[in-house]
């Protein structure tokens, strides 16, 4: 007989390298699932970790293994700092780790920080490494949060997350569909750093310049946008497809930020608008750091008639960590937590490796 109440710590590190998101969440199962977000925090990376993670994609296999060991210890230290400040009893830690390599077409996905030492140092049961099994089953290994969108946020026509990449999740023909739309903050933050800013606060830079029409056309014509789902993106694709176009563009960095923001808005709207025939003018939940980019939201809303709903700050910032905690709950119950309609795997399955302290 399964329990009906669980308290987990969800841990997530995204490609935008803002820091480690930690969310203590209590879940209750009655007729349906409900949750209460008890405590949450983003612990920022020190500068040296930002550099190590940003450059990790180019490391040798041996150097990656050493980084994995170091990052696991760092992640455990970060979790323990948070737990000392928030001394709640938990059933398990559900950790995504940090994605270094994601090449599902080659059967490769690698999230560092998912080593058994995490459970030993934290002295707590750990559920981690959620993507590997899906890729082994022929799936994209991403996105994974749609199981939470379906079971925790089903009142919305779709869930749109704008983090390092943007992804969308919705129901179609009684199946959950989800996929990556386009790179977002992973590119915008790269551009703003050249101006001495960590990010474009409120989209102020993007609101003050001029769109480069040629650059916008080149970006919108990238082949990925015409591919059918399931599909996912990684830093390698950005380095190969996006950065060369931006580097060759003969315009200012400010105008590149303006143009790339407009590119994002057009791509988000194009995918949101696919819902119109099924849902009419319904609500789309928007989360992730990009939800704070007022200019991006304004421009996306300009291109789409469907209402974009911005929730409270906790939901914006910690929805992914919350859902990884939920995936941990489902793993503890041996219930399906990855949907093949989303990832393209050969079957629905229950993902996550368990490590005991």
ROZA-163659 format. One record per residue: x, y, z of N, C-alpha, C, CB in turn; residue in one letter. Coordinates in steps of 0.2 Angstrom, whole numbers, padded with zeros to 4 digits, always signed. Glycine has a CB too. Example, Ala and Ser with C-alpha at 12.3 -4.5 7.8 and 13.67 -1.06 7.14 Angstrom:
+0066-0028+0039+0062-0022+0039+0066-0016+0039+0057-0022+0045a +0064-0011+0035+0068-0005+0036+0064+0000+0039+0070-0003+0029s 
This chain:
+0004-0006+0000+0000+0000+0000+0004+0006+0000-0005+0000+0006x +0003+0011-0005+0007+0017-0005+0005+0022+0000+0007+0019-0012x +0010+0026+0002+0009+0032+0006+0005+0037+0002+0015+0035+0009x +0001+0041+0005-0003+0046+0002+0000+0053+0003-0010+0046+0004x +0006+0053+0007+0009+0060+0009+0017+0059+0008+0007+0062+0016x +0020+0064+0005+0027+0063+0004+0030+0070+0005+0029+0060-0003x +0036+0071+0008+0040+0077+0008+0047+0076+0005+0040+0080+0015x +0048+0079-0001+0054+0079-0005+0058+0085-0006+0053+0075-0011x +0064+0085-0007+0068+0091-0009+0070+0090-0016+0075+0091-0004x +0067+0094-0020+0069+0094-0027+0075+0099-0029+0063+0096-0032x +0080+0096-0033+0086+0100-0034+0087+0100-0042+0092+0097-0031x +0088+0106-0044+0088+0107-0051+0094+0113-0053+0081+0110-0054x +0098+0111-0058+0103+0116-0060+0101+0117-0068+0110+0114-0059x +0100+0123-0070+0098+0124-0077+0104+0126-0081+0092+0129-0078x +0103+0126-0088+0108+0128-0093+0110+0136-0092+0106+0127-0100x +0105+0140-0089+0107+0147-0089+0112+0149-0083+0100+0151-0087x +0113+0144-0079+0119+0144-0074+0117+0150-0069+0125+0146-0077x +0111+0151-0067+0109+0155-0062+0111+0153-0055+0102+0157-0062x +0111+0146-0054+0113+0143-0048+0109+0137-0047+0111+0148-0042x +0109+0134-0041+0106+0128-0039+0099+0130-0036+0110+0123-0035x +0093+0127-0039+0087+0128-0037+0085+0123-0032+0081+0129-0042x +0083+0124-0026+0081+0119-0021+0074+0121-0019+0086+0119-0015x +0070+0115-0019+0063+0116-0017+0060+0110-0012+0058+0117-0023x +0059+0112-0006+0055+0107-0001+0048+0107-0003+0057+0109+0006x +0045+0102-0005+0038+0101-0007+0035+0095-0003+0038+0100-0014x +0029+0097-0001+0025+0091+0002+0019+0090-0003+0021+0093+0009x +0019+0083-0005+0014+0081-0010+0008+0076-0006+0017+0077-0015x +0002+0077-0008-0003+0073-0005-0007+0070-0011-0008+0078-0001x -0009+0064-0010-0012+0060-0015-0019+0058-0013-0009+0054-0018x -0024+0061-0015-0031+0059-0014-0034+0057-0020-0036+0065-0011x -0040+0060-0023-0042+0058-0030-0037+0060-0035-0049+0061-0031x -0034+0066-0034-0028+0068-0038-0023+0071-0034-0031+0074-0043x -0017+0073-0037-0011+0075-0033-0012+0083-0032-0005+0074-0037x -0010+0085-0026-0009+0092-0024-0002+0093-0021-0015+0094-0019x +0000+0099-0020+0007+0100-0018+0007+0107-0013+0012+0101-0023x +0011+0107-0009+0013+0113-0005+0020+0115-0005+0010+0113+0002x +0022+0120-0008+0029+0122-0008+0031+0125-0002+0030+0127-0014x +0035+0122+0002+0036+0124+0009+0042+0129+0010+0038+0117+0013x +0047+0127+0007+0053+0132+0007+0057+0131+0000+0058+0131+0013x +0060+0137-0002+0063+0136-0009+0069+0142-0009+0059+0137-0015x +0074+0140-0013+0079+0145-0013+0084+0143-0019+0084+0145-0007x +0086+0149-0022+0091+0148-0027+0098+0150-0024+0090+0152-0034x +0103+0145-0024+0109+0147-0021+0114+0148-0028+0112+0141-0017x +0116+0154-0028+0120+0156-0034+0127+0152-0035+0121+0163-0034x +0129+0151-0041+0136+0148-0042+0141+0153-0041+0136+0145-0049x +0146+0151-0038+0152+0155-0038+0155+0156-0045+0158+0153-0033x +0159+0161-0046+0161+0163-0053+0165+0157-0056+0165+0169-0053x +0169+0154-0052+0173+0148-0054+0169+0142-0057+0178+0146-0049x +0163+0141-0053+0159+0136-0055+0155+0138-0062+0154+0134-0050x +0153+0144-0062+0150+0146-0069+0155+0145-0074+0149+0154-0068x +0161+0146-0074+0166+0145-0079+0167+0138-0080+0173+0149-0077x +0168+0134-0075+0169+0127-0076+0163+0123-0079+0170+0123-0069x +0157+0125-0078+0151+0122-0081+0150+0124-0088+0145+0123-0076x +0151+0131-0089+0151+0134-0096+0155+0130-0101+0152+0141-0096x +0161+0129-0098+0166+0126-0103+0167+0118-0103+0173+0128-0101x +0162+0115-0099+0163+0108-0098+0161+0104-0104+0158+0106-0093x +0157+0107-0109+0156+0103-0115+0162+0101-0119+0151+0107-0119x +0167+0105-0118+0173+0104-0122+0178+0099-0119+0176+0110-0124x +0177+0097-0113+0182+0093-0109+0182+0086-0112+0179+0093-0102x +0188+0083-0110+0189+0076-0112+0185+0071-0107+0197+0074-0112x +0184+0065-0109+0180+0061-0105+0183+0060-0098+0180+0054-0108x +0190+0060-0098+0193+0059-0091+0192+0065-0087+0200+0058-0092x +0192+0071-0090+0191+0077-0086+0184+0078-0084+0193+0083-0091x +0179+0076-0088+0172+0076-0086+0171+0072-0080+0168+0073-0092x +0174+0066-0080+0173+0062-0074+0176+0065-0067+0177+0055-0075x +0181+0068-0068+0184+0072-0062+0179+0078-0060+0191+0075-0064x +0176+0081-0065+0172+0087-0064+0165+0084-0061+0170+0090-0071x +0163+0078-0063+0157+0075-0060+0158+0074-0053+0156+0068-0064x +0164+0071-0051+0166+0070-0044+0166+0076-0040+0173+0066-0043x +0169+0082-0042+0169+0088-0039+0162+0091-0038+0174+0093-0043x +0158+0091-0044+0152+0094-0044+0147+0090-0039+0149+0094-0051x +0148+0084-0039+0143+0080-0034+0145+0082-0027+0145+0072-0034x +0151+0083-0025+0153+0086-0018+0150+0093-0017+0161+0085-0017x +0151+0097-0022+0149+0104-0022+0141+0104-0021+0151+0108-0028x +0137+0100-0025+0130+0099-0024+0128+0097-0017+0127+0095-0030x +0131+0092-0015+0130+0090-0008+0131+0095-0003+0134+0083-0006x +0136+0099-0004+0138+0104+0001+0132+0109+0001+0145+0107-0001x +0130+0111-0006+0125+0116-0007+0118+0114-0003+0124+0117-0014x +0116+0107-0005+0110+0105-0002+0111+0105+0006+0109+0097-0004x +0116+0103+0009+0117+0103+0016+0116+0110+0019+0123+0100+0018x +0119+0115+0016+0118+0122+0018+0111+0124+0018+0122+0127+0013x +0107+0122+0013+0100+0124+0012+0096+0120+0018+0097+0122+0006x +0098+0114+0019+0094+0110+0024+0096+0113+0031+0096+0103+0024x +0102+0115+0033+0103+0118+0039+0099+0124+0040+0110+0120+0040x +0097+0128+0035+0093+0134+0036+0086+0132+0036+0095+0139+0030x +0084+0126+0033+0077+0124+0033+0077+0117+0035+0074+0124+0025x +0077+0116+0042+0077+0109+0045+0071+0105+0045+0080+0110+0052x +0069+0103+0039+0063+0099+0038+0064+0092+0037+0059+0102+0032x +0060+0088+0039+0061+0081+0038+0059+0079+0031+0057+0076+0043x +0063+0075+0027+0061+0074+0020+0062+0066+0019+0065+0077+0015x +0058+0064+0014+0058+0056+0013+0064+0055+0008+0052+0054+0009x +0066+0060+0004+0071+0059-0001+0073+0065-0004+0069+0053-0006x +0079+0065-0007+0081+0071-0012+0080+0068-0019+0089+0073-0010x +0077+0072-0023+0076+0071-0030+0080+0076-0034+0069+0071-0032x +0086+0074-0037+0091+0078-0040+0091+0077-0048+0097+0078-0037x +0091+0083-0051+0092+0082-0058+0099+0082-0060+0088+0088-0062x +0103+0085-0056+0110+0086-0058+0111+0092-0063+0113+0080-0061x +0117+0092-0066+0118+0098-0071+0120+0095-0078+0123+0103-0069x +0116+0096-0083+0117+0093-0090+0123+0096-0093+0111+0095-0095x +0128+0092-0095+0134+0093-0098+0134+0092-0106+0140+0090-0095x +0131+0085-0107+0131+0083-0114+0124+0081-0115+0136+0077-0116x +0121+0083-0121+0114+0080-0122+0114+0079-0130+0108+0085-0120x +0115+0073-0132+0115+0071-0139+0111+0065-0140+0122+0070-0142x +0104+0065-0139+0100+0059-0139+0100+0056-0146+0093+0061-0138x +0102+0059-0151+0102+0056-0158+0108+0051-0158+0103+0061-0163x +0113+0052-0154+0119+0048-0153+0118+0043-0147+0125+0052-0153x +0112+0044-0144+0111+0039-0138+0115+0042-0132+0113+0032-0139x +0117+0048-0131+0121+0051-0126+0117+0057-0122+0127+0054-0129x +0117+0056-0116+0115+0062-0111+0119+0061-0105+0107+0062-0110x +0121+0066-0102+0126+0066-0096+0124+0072-0092+0133+0066-0098x +0122+0070-0086+0121+0075-0081+0125+0073-0075+0113+0075-0078x +0130+0078-0073+0135+0077-0068+0131+0079-0061+0141+0082-0069x +0134+0076-0056+0131+0077-0049+0127+0071-0047+0127+0084-0049x +0126+0066-0051+0122+0061-0050+0125+0054-0047+0118+0059-0056x +0130+0055-0043+0134+0050-0041+0132+0047-0034+0142+0052-0040x +0133+0041-0032+0131+0039-0026+0134+0043-0019+0133+0031-0025x +0139+0046-0020+0142+0050-0015+0137+0055-0012+0148+0053-0017x +0132+0057-0017+0127+0063-0015+0123+0060-0009+0123+0064-0021x +0121+0054-0009+0117+0051-0004+0121+0050+0002+0114+0044-0006x +0127+0048+0002+0131+0047+0008+0133+0054+0011+0138+0044+0006x +0135+0059+0007+0136+0065+0011+0130+0068+0014+0140+0070+0005x +0125+0068+0010+0118+0071+0013+0115+0066+0018+0114+0072+0007x +0117+0060+0018+0114+0055+0023+0107+0055+0022+0116+0058+0030x +0105+0054+0016+0098+0054+0014+0097+0050+0007+0095+0061+0013x +0091+0047+0007+0090+0043+0001+0089+0048-0005+0083+0039+0001x +0093+0046-0011+0093+0051-0017+0090+0047-0023+0100+0053-0018x +0086+0051-0026+0083+0049-0033+0086+0053-0038+0075+0049-0033x +0089+0051-0043+0093+0055-0048+0094+0052-0055+0100+0057-0045x +0097+0055-0059+0099+0053-0066+0092+0051-0069+0104+0047-0065x +0088+0055-0070+0081+0054-0073+0081+0053-0081+0077+0059-0071x +0087+0055-0084+0086+0056-0092+0089+0050-0095+0090+0062-0094x +0094+0046-0092+0098+0041-0095+0094+0035-0098+0103+0038-0091x +0089+0033-0094+0085+0027-0096+0081+0029-0102+0080+0025-0090x +0078+0035-0102+0074+0037-0108+0078+0037-0115+0071+0044-0107x +0084+0040-0114+0088+0040-0120+0090+0033-0122+0095+0044-0119x +0091+0028-0118+0092+0021-0119+0086+0018-0122+0094+0017-0113x +0080+0020-0121+0074+0018-0124+0072+0021-0131+0068+0018-0119x +0077+0025-0133+0076+0028-0140+0073+0035-0139+0072+0024-0144x +0072+0038-0133+0069+0044-0132+0074+0050-0132+0065+0044-0126x +0071+0056-0132+0075+0062-0132+0078+0063-0125+0071+0068-0134x +0075+0060-0120+0077+0062-0113+0075+0068-0110+0085+0061-0113x +0071+0072-0114+0069+0078-0113+0063+0080-0117+0075+0084-0114x +0059+0085-0115+0058+0087-0108+0055+0082-0103+0055+0094-0108x +0057+0083-0097+0054+0078-0092+0048+0081-0088+0059+0076-0087x +0048+0087-0087+0043+0090-0082+0036+0089-0085+0044+0098-0082x +0034+0087-0091+0027+0087-0093+0023+0082-0088+0027+0085-0100x +0026+0077-0085+0022+0073-0081+0019+0077-0075+0026+0067-0078x +0023+0082-0073+0020+0086-0068+0015+0091-0070+0026+0090-0064x +0017+0094-0076+0012+0098-0080+0005+0095-0080+0014+0100-0087x +0005+0088-0082-0001+0085-0083-0005+0084-0076+0000+0078-0086x -0001+0082-0071-0004+0079-0065-0005+0085-0060+0000+0074-0062x -0001+0090-0060-0001+0096-0055-0004+0102-0058+0006+0097-0052x -0003+0103-0065-0005+0110-0068-0010+0109-0074+0001+0114-0070x -0014+0104-0073-0019+0102-0079-0024+0107-0080-0022+0095-0077x -0025+0112-0076-0030+0117-0077-0028+0122-0083-0032+0121-0071x -0022+0122-0085-0020+0126-0090-0020+0123-0097-0013+0129-0089x -0021+0126-0102-0021+0124-0109-0014+0121-0111-0023+0129-0114x -0009+0125-0108-0002+0123-0109+0002+0126-0104+0001+0125-0116x +0008+0123-0103+0013+0125-0098+0019+0127-0103+0015+0120-0093x +0021+0133-0102+0027+0136-0106+0033+0138-0101+0025+0142-0110x +0038+0135-0102+0044+0136-0097+0049+0140-0101+0047+0130-0094x +0052+0146-0099+0057+0150-0102+0063+0150-0098+0054+0157-0104x +0067+0145-0099+0074+0145-0095+0079+0146-0099+0074+0139-0091x +0085+0142-0099+0090+0143-0104+0087+0141-0111+0096+0138-0102x +0083+0136-0111+0079+0135-0117+0071+0136-0115+0080+0128-0120x +0067+0137-0120+0060+0137-0119+0057+0130-0121+0057+0143-0123x +0053+0127-0117+0049+0121-0119+0042+0122-0118+0052+0115-0116x +0037+0118-0121+0030+0119-0120+0027+0112-0119+0027+0122-0126x +0022+0111-0116+0019+0105-0114+0011+0106-0114+0021+0102-0107x +0008+0101-0117+0000+0102-0118-0003+0095-0120-0002+0107-0123x -0009+0094-0119-0013+0088-0121-0015+0088-0128-0019+0087-0116x -0014+0083-0132-0016+0082-0138-0019+0075-0140-0011+0084-0144x -0025+0074-0141-0028+0068-0143-0027+0063-0137-0025+0065-0149x -0028+0066-0131-0028+0062-0124-0021+0060-0123-0032+0056-0125x -0016+0063-0126-0009+0062-0124-0005+0068-0122-0005+0058-0130x +0000+0068-0118+0004+0074-0116+0009+0075-0122+0007+0073-0109x +0010+0080-0125+0015+0082-0130+0019+0088-0127+0011+0084-0136x +0026+0087-0128+0030+0092-0125+0037+0092-0129+0032+0091-0118x +0040+0098-0130+0046+0098-0134+0049+0105-0133+0045+0097-0141x +0056+0105-0134+0059+0112-0134+0057+0116-0140+0067+0110-0134x +0056+0122-0139+0054+0127-0144+0061+0130-0147+0050+0132-0141x +0065+0133-0143+0070+0137-0145+0075+0139-0139+0068+0144-0149x +0081+0141-0140+0085+0143-0135+0083+0150-0133+0093+0143-0137x +0084+0152-0127+0081+0158-0124+0087+0161-0120+0075+0157-0120x +0087+0161-0113+0091+0164-0109+0099+0162-0110+0089+0163-0102x +0100+0156-0112+0106+0154-0113+0110+0158-0119+0106+0146-0116x +0106+0161-0123+0109+0165-0128+0109+0172-0126+0105+0164-0135x +0103+0175-0123+0102+0181-0121+0107+0183-0116+0095+0183-0118x +0108+0179-0111+0113+0180-0106+0120+0180-0108+0113+0175-0100x +0122+0176-0113+0128+0176-0117+0129+0183-0120+0129+0171-0122x +0124+0186-0123+0125+0193-0126+0126+0198-0121+0119+0194-0131x +0121+0198-0116+0122+0203-0111+0128+0203-0107+0116+0203-0106x +0131+0197-0106+0138+0197-0102+0143+0201-0106+0140+0190-0101x +0142+0202-0113+0147+0206-0117+0146+0213-0115+0146+0204-0124x +0141+0215-0112+0139+0222-0110+0141+0223-0103+0132+0224-0112x +0143+0218-0099+0144+0218-0092+0138+0217-0088+0146+0225-0091x +0132+0214-0091+0126+0212-0087+0125+0205-0087+0120+0216-0090x +0123+0202-0081+0122+0195-0081+0116+0193-0085+0121+0193-0074x +0111+0198-0086+0105+0196-0089+0102+0203-0091+0100+0192-0086x +0097+0203-0096+0093+0209-0098+0087+0210-0093+0091+0208-0105x +0088+0214-0088+0083+0215-0083+0077+0218-0086+0085+0219-0077x +0071+0214-0085+0064+0216-0088+0064+0217-0095+0062+0223-0085x +0070+0215-0099+0070+0216-0106+0071+0223-0108+0064+0213-0109x +0074+0227-0104+0075+0234-0105+0080+0235-0111+0078+0237-0099x +0085+0231-0112+0089+0232-0118+0086+0230-0124+0096+0228-0117x +0082+0225-0124+0078+0223-0130+0073+0228-0132+0075+0216-0128x +0070+0231-0127+0065+0236-0128+0068+0243-0131+0061+0238-0122x +0074+0244-0131+0077+0250-0133+0081+0251-0139+0082+0252-0127x +0082+0245-0143+0086+0245-0149+0081+0244-0155+0091+0240-0148x +0085+0241-0160+0082+0240-0167+0083+0233-0169+0084+0245-0172x +0077+0230-0172+0078+0223-0174+0082+0223-0181+0071+0220-0176x +0086+0219-0182+0090+0218-0188+0086+0213-0192+0098+0215-0186x +0083+0215-0197+0078+0211-0201+0082+0205-0204+0075+0215-0206x +0088+0206-0207+0092+0200-0210+0094+0195-0205+0098+0203-0213x +0096+0197-0199+0098+0193-0193+0092+0189-0191+0101+0196-0188x +0086+0192-0190+0080+0189-0188+0078+0184-0193+0074+0194-0187x +0078+0185-0200+0076+0180-0205+0081+0174-0204+0077+0184-0212x +0087+0175-0204+0092+0169-0203+0090+0165-0197+0099+0172-0203x +0089+0168-0192+0087+0164-0186+0081+0160-0186+0087+0169-0180x +0076+0164-0189+0069+0160-0190+0069+0155-0195+0064+0165-0192x +0074+0155-0199+0074+0150-0205+0079+0143-0203+0077+0153-0211x +0081+0143-0196+0085+0137-0194+0080+0131-0195+0087+0138-0187x +0083+0126-0197+0080+0119-0199+0076+0116-0193+0084+0114-0202x +0079+0117-0187+0076+0114-0181+0068+0116-0180+0079+0116-0175x +0067+0122-0182+0060+0125-0181+0055+0121-0185+0060+0132-0182x +0057+0118-0190+0052+0115-0195+0052+0107-0193+0054+0116-0202x +0056+0105-0189+0056+0098-0187+0050+0096-0183+0063+0096-0183x +0048+0090-0184+0042+0088-0180+0044+0085-0173+0038+0082-0183x +0040+0086-0168+0042+0084-0161+0041+0076-0161+0037+0087-0156x +0044+0073-0156+0048+0075-0150+0055+0078-0153+0049+0070-0145x +0057+0083-0150+0063+0086-0151+0066+0090-0145+0063+0091-0157x +0072+0090-0145+0075+0094-0139+0082+0097-0141+0077+0089-0133x +0084+0102-0137+0090+0106-0139+0095+0106-0133+0088+0113-0140x +0101+0107-0135+0107+0107-0130+0112+0113-0132+0110+0101-0130x +0116+0114-0127+0121+0119-0128+0125+0118-0135+0126+0120-0122x +0127+0112-0136+0131+0110-0142+0127+0113-0149+0132+0102-0143x +0120+0112-0149+0117+0115-0155+0117+0122-0155+0109+0113-0154x +0117+0126-0149+0118+0133-0149+0124+0135-0152+0116+0136-0142x +0130+0132-0149+0136+0133-0152+0137+0132-0159+0142+0129-0148x +0134+0127-0162+0135+0125-0169+0130+0130-0173+0133+0118-0170x +0124+0131-0171+0119+0134-0176+0118+0142-0174+0113+0131-0175x +0118+0144-0168+0116+0151-0166+0122+0155-0166+0112+0151-0159x +0127+0153-0162+0133+0158-0161+0136+0160-0167+0138+0155-0156x +0137+0156-0172+0140+0158-0179+0136+0163-0182+0141+0152-0183x +0129+0163-0182+0125+0168-0185+0126+0174-0182+0118+0165-0185x +0126+0174-0175+0126+0180-0171+0133+0184-0172+0125+0179-0164x +0138+0179-0172+0145+0182-0173+0146+0186-0180+0150+0177-0172x +0143+0183-0185+0144+0186-0192+0139+0192-0193+0142+0180-0197x +0134+0193-0189+0130+0198-0190+0133+0205-0189+0123+0198-0185x +0132+0210-0194+0136+0216-0193+0131+0221-0190+0138+0218-0200x +0130+0221-0184+0126+0225-0180+0129+0225-0173+0119+0223-0180x +0126+0230-0169+0128+0230-0162+0126+0225-0157+0126+0237-0159x +0129+0224-0152+0127+0219-0147+0120+0220-0145+0132+0218-0141x +0119+0227-0143+0112+0229-0141+0107+0227-0146+0112+0236-0140x +0108+0228-0153+0103+0226-0158+0103+0218-0159+0105+0229-0164x +0108+0215-0157+0108+0207-0157+0103+0205-0152+0115+0204-0156x +0103+0208-0146+0099+0206-0140+0091+0208-0142+0101+0210-0134x +0090+0214-0145+0084+0215-0148+0081+0210-0152+0084+0222-0151x +0085+0209-0157+0083+0204-0163+0082+0197-0160+0088+0204-0168x +0087+0195-0156+0086+0188-0153+0080+0187-0149+0092+0185-0149x +0078+0193-0145+0072+0193-0141+0066+0192-0145+0072+0199-0137x +0066+0196-0151+0060+0196-0156+0060+0189-0159+0061+0201-0161x +0065+0186-0160+0066+0179-0163+0062+0174-0158+0073+0177-0164x +0064+0175-0152+0061+0170-0147+0053+0171-0146+0064+0172-0140x +0051+0178-0146+0044+0179-0146+0040+0176-0152+0043+0187-0146x +0043+0177-0158+0040+0174-0164+0039+0166-0163+0044+0176-0170x +0045+0163-0161+0045+0156-0160+0040+0153-0155+0052+0153-0159x +0040+0157-0149+0035+0155-0144+0028+0156-0146+0036+0159-0137x +0026+0161-0149+0020+0162-0152+0018+0157-0157+0019+0169-0154x +0022+0156-0161+0020+0151-0167+0018+0144-0164+0026+0150-0171x +0021+0142-0158+0020+0136-0155+0014+0136-0150+0026+0133-0151x +0013+0142-0147+0007+0143-0143+0001+0143-0147+0008+0150-0139x +0001+0146-0153-0004+0147-0158-0007+0140-0160-0003+0152-0163x -0003+0135-0160-0005+0129-0162-0011+0126-0158+0001+0124-0162x -0011+0129-0152-0017+0127-0147-0023+0130-0149-0015+0129-0140x -0023+0135-0153-0030+0139-0154-0035+0135-0156-0028+0145-0158x -0034+0130-0161-0039+0126-0164-0042+0122-0159-0037+0123-0170x -0038+0119-0154-0041+0115-0149-0044+0118-0143-0035+0110-0146x -0041+0124-0141-0043+0127-0134-0046+0134-0135-0037+0128-0130x -0046+0137-0141-0048+0143-0141-0044+0148-0138-0056+0144-0139x -0046+0154-0135-0042+0158-0132-0042+0156-0124-0044+0166-0132x -0037+0152-0123-0036+0149-0116-0030+0152-0113-0037+0142-0116x -0029+0149-0107-0023+0151-0103-0017+0147-0104-0025+0152-0095x -0011+0150-0104-0005+0147-0104-0001+0149-0098-0001+0148-0111x +0001+0144-0094+0005+0146-0088+0013+0147-0091+0005+0140-0083x +0016+0152-0089+0022+0154-0091+0027+0154-0084+0023+0161-0094x +0032+0150-0084+0037+0150-0079+0044+0150-0081+0036+0143-0075x +0049+0150-0077+0056+0151-0078+0058+0158-0078+0057+0148-0085x +0064+0159-0078+0067+0166-0078+0064+0171-0083+0074+0166-0078x +0063+0168-0089+0060+0172-0095+0054+0175-0093+0060+0168-0101x +0050+0173-0088+0043+0176-0087+0044+0183-0084+0040+0171-0082x +0050+0184-0081+0052+0191-0079+0053+0196-0084+0057+0191-0074x +0055+0193-0090+0057+0198-0096+0051+0201-0099+0061+0194-0101x +0049+0207-0096+0043+0210-0098+0042+0211-0106+0042+0217-0094x +0048+0213-0109+0048+0215-0116+0046+0208-0120+0054+0218-0118x +0050+0203-0118+0048+0197-0121+0041+0194-0121+0053+0191-0118x +0038+0195-0115+0031+0193-0114+0027+0197-0118+0029+0193-0106x +0028+0204-0118+0024+0209-0122+0024+0207-0129+0027+0216-0121x +0030+0205-0132+0031+0204-0139+0028+0197-0141+0039+0204-0141x +0029+0192-0136+0025+0186-0137+0018+0187-0137+0027+0181-0132x +0015+0191-0133+0008+0192-0133+0006+0196-0139+0006+0196-0126x +0010+0200-0142+0009+0203-0148+0007+0198-0154+0014+0208-0150x +0011+0193-0154+0011+0188-0159+0005+0183-0158+0017+0185-0160x +0003+0182-0152-0002+0177-0150-0008+0180-0147+0001+0172-0146x -0014+0177-0149-0021+0179-0145-0022+0175-0139-0026+0178-0150x -0018+0170-0137-0019+0166-0131-0016+0169-0125-0016+0159-0132x -0020+0170-0120-0018+0173-0114-0012+0170-0110-0023+0174-0109x -0007+0174-0109-0001+0171-0106-0002+0173-0098+0006+0174-0108x -0002+0168-0094-0003+0169-0087+0004+0169-0083-0008+0165-0084x +0006+0174-0079+0012+0174-0076+0010+0173-0068+0016+0181-0076x +0012+0167-0065+0010+0165-0058+0014+0169-0053+0011+0158-0057x +0014+0167-0047+0018+0170-0041+0025+0168-0042+0015+0167-0035x +0029+0172-0039+0037+0171-0040+0039+0164-0038+0040+0176-0036x +0037+0161-0033+0039+0155-0031+0038+0150-0037+0036+0152-0025x +0032+0150-0040+0030+0145-0046+0034+0147-0052+0023+0146-0047x +0035+0153-0053+0040+0155-0059+0047+0152-0058+0040+0163-0059x +0050+0153-0052+0057+0151-0051+0058+0144-0050+0059+0156-0046x +0053+0141-0046+0054+0134-0044+0050+0128-0046+0054+0134-0036x +0046+0130-0052+0042+0125-0054+0046+0118-0057+0038+0127-0060x +0052+0119-0060+0055+0113-0062+0058+0109-0056+0061+0116-0067x +0061+0113-0051+0063+0109-0045+0057+0106-0042+0067+0114-0040x +0052+0109-0041+0046+0106-0039+0044+0100-0042+0040+0111-0039x +0044+0100-0049+0042+0094-0053+0047+0088-0052+0041+0096-0060x +0054+0090-0052+0058+0085-0051+0057+0081-0044+0066+0087-0051x +0055+0085-0039+0053+0082-0033+0047+0077-0034+0051+0088-0027x +0043+0080-0038+0037+0075-0039+0039+0069-0043+0032+0079-0043x +0043+0070-0048+0046+0064-0051+0049+0059-0047+0051+0066-0057x +0052+0062-0041+0055+0057-0036+0050+0054-0032+0059+0062-0031x +0044+0057-0031+0039+0054-0028+0036+0048-0032+0033+0059-0026x +0035+0049-0038+0033+0044-0043+0038+0038-0043+0031+0047-0050x +0044+0040-0043+0049+0034-0043+0049+0030-0037+0056+0037-0044x +0048+0033-0031+0047+0030-0025+0041+0025-0025+0047+0035-0019x +0036+0027-0029+0030+0023-0029+0030+0018-0035+0024+0028-0030x +0036+0018-0039+0036+0014-0045+0031+0015-0050+0036+0007-0043x +0029+0022-0050+0024+0024-0055+0027+0027-0061+0019+0029-0052x +0024+0027-0067+0026+0031-0073+0028+0038-0071+0021+0030-0079x +0034+0040-0073+0036+0047-0072+0039+0050-0079+0040+0048-0066x +0039+0046-0084+0042+0049-0090+0037+0046-0096+0049+0047-0092x +0034+0051-0100+0029+0049-0105+0032+0048-0112+0024+0054-0105x +0031+0043-0115+0034+0042-0122+0031+0046-0127+0034+0035-0124x +0025+0049-0126+0022+0053-0130+0026+0060-0130+0014+0055-0128x +0029+0061-0125+0033+0067-0125+0040+0066-0127+0034+0070-0117x +0044+0061-0125+0051+0060-0127+0052+0056-0133+0054+0057-0121x +0047+0052-0135+0048+0048-0141+0051+0041-0139+0052+0051-0146x +0052+0039-0133+0054+0033-0131+0050+0027-0133+0056+0033-0123x +0052+0021-0132+0048+0015-0135+0042+0014-0130+0053+0009-0135x +0042+0017-0124+0037+0015-0119+0037+0020-0114+0037+0008-0116x +0031+0021-0110+0031+0025-0104+0035+0021-0099+0024+0026-0101x +0038+0025-0094+0043+0021-0089+0044+0025-0083+0049+0019-0092x +0046+0022-0078+0048+0025-0072+0055+0026-0071+0045+0020-0066x +0058+0032-0072+0065+0033-0072+0067+0036-0065+0066+0038-0077x +0074+0035-0064+0077+0038-0059+0081+0032-0055+0072+0041-0054x +0087+0033-0053+0092+0029-0050+0091+0030-0042+0099+0029-0052x +0090+0025-0038+0090+0026-0031+0097+0025-0028+0085+0021-0028x +0099+0029-0023+0105+0028-0020+0104+0029-0012+0111+0033-0022x +0105+0024-0008+0104+0024-0001+0111+0027+0002+0103+0017+0002x +0110+0031+0008+0116+0034+0011+0120+0028+0014+0113+0038+0017x 
